[in-house]
């Protein structure tokens, strides 16, 4: 049975990279929150914000990731 294929060039979208970083940050915050039995946004923010400095993304998104993780 013959198979027909073509080659397509794929250039990753910069937005996809940012979304992946955001997803990783949210998961990181959730992990920290579960490990420390954290149930408030203020406490989770204090425990995670300095740890998110390694992610190359604007600080606004870091705060949003913490908020999403708490939700």
CORCORKA-V453541 format. One line per field, one symbol per residue. ss: DSSP state (2 for helix, 1 for strand, 0 for the rest). phi: phi as a letter, one per 40 degrees, with the letter a starting at -180 (. if undefined). A space follows every 50 residues. Layout:
ss=???
phi=???
This chain:
ss=00000000000002222222222222222222222000002222222222 222200002222222222220
phi=.cbbabbbcbbcccccccccccccccccccdccccbfcbbcccccccbdc ccccccaccdccccccccccc
